[in-house]
Amino acid sequence: MKLTSDVVKHISNIKGEPEWMLKFRLSALDAFDKSSNPSFGPKLDIDYDNINYYKEREENLTDNWNNLSCSVRNLFDDLGVISAEKKYLDGVGAQYDSEVIYHNMNKELKEKHVIFCDTDTALREYPNIFKKYFNTLVKYNENKFTALNGAVWSGGTFIYIPPDTHLDRPLQSYFRINSRNMGQFERTLIIVDDNSELHYIEGCTAPTYTEDALHAAVVEIFVGKNSKCRYTTIQNWSSDVYNLVTKRAVVDDNGLMEWIDGNVGAKTNMKYPCCILKGDNSRGSCITVAAAGNGQIQDSGAKMIHLGKNTKSNIVSKSIASGGGNAIYRGTVRISKNAINSRASVKCDTLILDNISKSDTIPTNIVDNNSSFMEHEATVSKISEDKLFYLMSRGIDEEKAKELIIMGFVNAFREELPMEYAVELNRLLALNIGGK
């Protein structure tokens, strides 16, 4: 459908939003219409008039899986979401196309006054805290896709962790695109108040159609003083999805933000999680793995902006290219004039599995004071014939030997995942590199 002001007004009306949100959406639509696709990165051949920007809910929001239709419940069961909630999560949200259809968290979290809900509910029930943070870290007019998200956002996750609160287990949201030509535009807003800690996990999948789908999300995270937030993503979109996401966190004094970012799926992936190290002694870390298979472009990396004194950042990027795929590291590290005595480290490693795949490393590193230190290391290699020969001489067939070498290559990433997710990553990588 063509994206017009009538479409935007229809979305806002269905959701019963306040007037200020409608005005925000219309301003974002105007910015979208006036914006061009990014001037960098892969070519984006998106037919915006062929995208379904909103699909009305067919399942009412519930905290009981049994209240959902059998087909939808079985889908999330097959994806492992239901069993994961029972085993090792404090709460789960599940979004199906445009709307969140399931949301639940443990009683203990409610007693701690933790807020964990979908973003539409947060706008209605927590308007003051929502408006205080919404659109303050990622402005709607930054690029074409932040503008698009601002105009048609729906669903997503809202989390508020009160001061002096630590969660024993992660919270998780799962995003599923299930319809042809679907666009999904969730908005995630996370506030970890002072002296608190959160681990949030995000999963993404979609079935494969012949037409393209579009996922353009916005994530804003606020990490308070002496607080820690870990945001883990395993993205396995189907090969017809453009995944164009803006993720950004701001970190206060002595805070820590960790991005653990896995990119296995999507037709074209453009994603660069960012830490703004505003507070003194704040820290940021981003560990990513990207696997580009046949027909895929993985344009990913990270951004670290040092503003406070004695700040530290660390980027570890692991890329695998096979079957003609293209794996690109694109990152920015900037240590500002006032960020004295700061340190930054970037390490990019790429493994190319054949002669038809390729990789590029495109870093931007800027240090604006003389008391800070930055290091950047990049390697591109093929599978070692010596390692392959050694494993095969021990009775392991060639494909399994290659798989073992690749799992060792991404070990720094897998070590940061809960065990069940590490096992799932192994399976996804094995399917991706094997072309199965």
N, C-alpha and C positions, 0 to 999 in steps of 0.2 A: 504494500500500500504506500501511497505517497504520504510523506510526513508533513502534515499541515497543522496549523493552530487548532483546527477542529479536533484532530486526533489527540493533541495534547490536552485540550479542554475535556475531552471525553474521558481520558485516563484519570485526570484530577477529579472529575465529577463522580466517577464510579467509586473512587477511594474516599470521597467526602472530605477533601483536604481544605485547610484554611486558605484564605485569599492570598496570603503572602507566598504560599507554595505555588499556587497557580501563576502568580506573577514571575516567580523564579523560573518556572518551567518555560514560560513564554520568552523570557529574556535569553534562556539557554537555547531555545529553538532559533531565535534570531542569530545568535552567535554561530550555531551549527550551519545555518544557511549561508553565512558569510565566510565560513572557514574552508580551507582546502585540506586535502589529505597531507600527512606529514611530508616534508621536503627531504627527509632522510629515510633510509631503510628500504625494504622491499616494496615493489609496486603493489598497490591495493586496488584490485579491480572489483569493487563492490557496487552492485546495483541497488542503491538505497531505496528505489521505488519498488523493489521486489522483496523487501524485508517486512515481516509481520512484527510491528513494534509493540503490540500488547495483545495478550490472549486472556480473556476473562476466565476467572477460576471456575473449574468444574468440581473441585473438591474444597469443602470448607476447611478452614484452619482448625486443627485439632491437636490434642496432646496424647491421643490414643491411636496407634497404628490400625487397630481394628475398625476404626471409623472411616478409613479410606477404602476405596473400591479395591477389589481383589487384584486387578491388574496393576494398579499403582503400588499397592502394598508389596506385591510380589516383585516388582521392579526394584524397589529399594532393599528388599530382602536379598535379592540376587546380587545387588551391588555391595552387600555386606554392611549396610548402614544400620540395620536393626540389630544385628548381632554385636556390632561394635559398641552401640549405645549400652547394651547390657553388660559388656565385659569391662570396658575401660574408659568410659566417658562420663562426665558430669552433666552433660546436656547435649541435645542434638536439634538442629533445624534442617528442614529439607524443602528446597524450592523446586517446583515443577513448572517449567516454562516461565511465565511472568510472576507467579505468586508463590509465596511460602505456604505449604499445605500442612506441615507438621512442625511443632515446636514444643520442646519439653526440657526441663532441667530438674535436678535433684532437689529434694526438700531442704537439704542442708544449705544449698546456695541461696534459696529464698530467705532462709533465716539469717544469712550473712548480708542480706539486702543487695545481693548481686542482681543486676538487670541483664537478662539475656532473652531477647525477643527479636522478631523480624522488624525491619526498619519502618515499615508502614505503621505497625503498632506503636513503635516508639514515638513517632510523630504525633499520634493521637493521645497517648497516655503519659508521655514525658516531654511535653512541648518545650519547657524552659531549657532543660539540659540539651535537648535535641538542637534547638535553634542556636544555642551558645556555640556549638562545635561544627554544625553542618556547614559545608562549603567554606570553611575557614582555612583549611590546609591544602585542599585541591579546589581551585577556583573553576567555575563552570566554563569560563572563556579561555582556558589555557591552550586547548587544542580542539580539533574537530570532535574527538571522541569523549572528552570530558563534557563538551557542550551537548552532544547527543545523549549522554547519560543524564545530564541535568534536565533535559527536556522530557525524557520518557522513563526515568528510573522507576523501578518497581521491585519490591522485595529487598532481599539482602539481610544483613545481620547487624543488630545493635547490641553492644555490650558495654556495661558500666561496672567496673570493679571498684568498690569503695576503698577508702584509705585503710591500710594495715590489714589487707585481706589476701590470703593465699589459697588458691584452688589446688586440691590434691590431684585432680585429673583434668585432662583437656576438655574444652568445649569444641563442638564440630558443627559445621554447616556443609550440606551437600547440594550442589547445583546441577540440575538436569535440564538440558534442552531436549525436548522429545518430539517437537513438531517441525514439519518442513518449512524452510525459509524463516525460521524463527530468529528473532533477536532477543537476547536476554541482557538486561541492564540493571543488575542489582546494585545497591548502594550499601556499603558496609562502613559502620562508624564504631570505633572501639576507643574507650577511655579507661586507662589503667591509672587510677589515682595514686597518690603518694604512698610509698612503702608497701606496694602490692605486687602481685604476680599473676600472669595469665599465660596459658598455652592454648592457642586456637588453631584448629585444623580445618582445612578447606579441601573438598574434593569436587571434581567436575567431570562430567561425561555427556555424550550425546550419541545417538545412532547416526549412521551414515546415510545421507540422501544424495541425489544427483545435483540439487541446487545448494548454493552457499547459505550458511547461517552466520550470525554475527553475535559475538559476545563482547560487550564493552562495559566493563565494571569500573567503579571508582571505590577506593579504599582509603579511609582517613583514620590514622591511629595516633593517640596522644598518650605518651608514656610519662608519668609523673616522676617526682623526685624519688630517688632510691628504688625505683620500680623496674620491673622486667616484663617484656612482652615477647613471646615467640609466636610467629605466624607461619604455619607449615601448610604448603600447598602441594598437592599432586594433581596436576592438570592432565587429563587424558581425553580431551575433546576429540571428536571424530575428524576425519581428514577433509571435511567440507566446512569447517568452522574457522572464521577469522577471529582470533583472540587478541583483543586490543585493550589493554587494561592499564590503568594508572593507579599505582599503590604508593602511599607516602606515609611516613611516620615522623613525628617530632618528639625529641627526647630531652627531658629536663635534667637537672643536676644529678649526677651519679646514676642515671638511668641506663637501661640496656634494651635495645631493640634487636631482635634476631629474625631475619627472614630465612626460611628454609624452603626453597622454591624448586619444584620439580616440574619440568615441561616435557611431556612425552607425546602428546597429541597435538591437534590443530593443523589446519592447512597452512596458515601463517600466524605466527605468534610474535607479538611485540609487547614486551613486558620488562620493566626495569625498576624493581622495588627500590625505594629511596628512604634514607635516614637523614633527617636534619638534626644534627647534634648541636642543639641550641644551648644546653646547660653545660657548665663546667664539669669535667670528668665524666661526661656522658660517652656511651659506647654504641657502636653499630656494627652489625655483622650480617653478611648475606652469603649463604652457601647455595649455589644453584647447580642443577644438572639439566641439560637439554639434549634430547635425542632427536635428530632430524633424519627421518627415513625418506622413502620414495615420495617425491612431490612435496615435501615439507620444507618450510623455511622457519627456523627457530632463531629469531632475532631477540636475544635476551641479554640480561646483565644486571647492573645495579648502579645506584647513585649514592654517594656519601658526601654530604655537605657539612663541613666542620665550621662551627661558629663559636662554640665555647672553648675555654682554655683546657689544656690537658685532655683533649678528646682523642678517642682511638676508633679506628674502623678497620674492618677486615672483609675482603671480598675473595671468595673462592669459587671459581667458575669451571665446571666440567662439562665439555660438549662432546657429543658423539655424532658423526655423520656417516650415513650408509645409504646405499641404494639410490644415489644421486641427490641426497638431501643436502641442505645448506645450513650450517650451524654458525651463527655470528655472535660474538661477544661485543656488546656495545655498553660502555660504562663511563661514568663521570665521577671523579673525586676532586673536590675543591676544598683546600684548607685556607680559610680566610685570613686576612691580616691580623685580626684580633685573636685567632685561635692558636695562641702561642703554645709551644711545647706539645704539639699534637703529633700523632703518628697514624699512618695509613699504609695498608698492605693490600696489594692486588695480585692474585695468582690465577692465570687462565691456562687451562690445559685442554687440548682438543685431540681426539682420537679419530682418525679417518680410516674407514674400514675397506675402501675400494678406490678405484681410479676415476670414478665418475662423481664422487661427492666432493664438497669443498667447505672451507671454513675461513672466516675473517675475524681478526681482532681489531676493534676500533675503540681505543681508550682515549679519554680526555682527562689529563691529570694536571692540576694547577695547585701550586703552593705559593702563597702570598706573604709568607714571613720566613725569617732565617732561622728560627728556633725549632721548626717542625721538620719531620722526616717522612719521606714517602718512598715505597719500593713497589716496583711492578715487574712481574715475571710472567712470561708467556711461552708455551711450548705447543708445537703441532707435531704429531707423530702418527705412525701406523703401528699395527700390532707387531710386536717383536717376534721375528721368526725364531729366535732362540727360545723364547718362552713357549711359543707354540710347539716347537719340536720337543721341548722337555716334557710338556704335559702329554703330548701324543705318544711319547716313548713310554709313558706310564700307563698306557692302555686307554686313554681318553680320546674319543673321536674328535675330529677337527672342529665341528660346530660347538660341541660342549666346551672344548678348550678355549675357543674364542669367547664364549659366554663367560667363563670363569675369569678370563683376563679383563673383560669389560666390567664385571662386577667388582674386581679389585680396583679398577680405575676410578669408579664412582664411590668408593668405600667411604670417603670423607663425608659424602652426603648421606649415605645409608645409615651411618653411625648416629646421625642426629634424629632419625625417625624412630617412633615406637616400633616394636618388633613386627607387629602385624602389618604395618605400612611398609616396612622394609621388604617383607616377603612379597607384598603386592607390587612394589617397585621392581623387584627382580623379575616378576612375571611379565610386567609391561615392557621392560627393556628387552627381555628375551623375545617377545613377540615382535617388537619394533625392529630390532637388528636382524631378526631372522626373516623379516618380510612376510610373516604369516598372517 
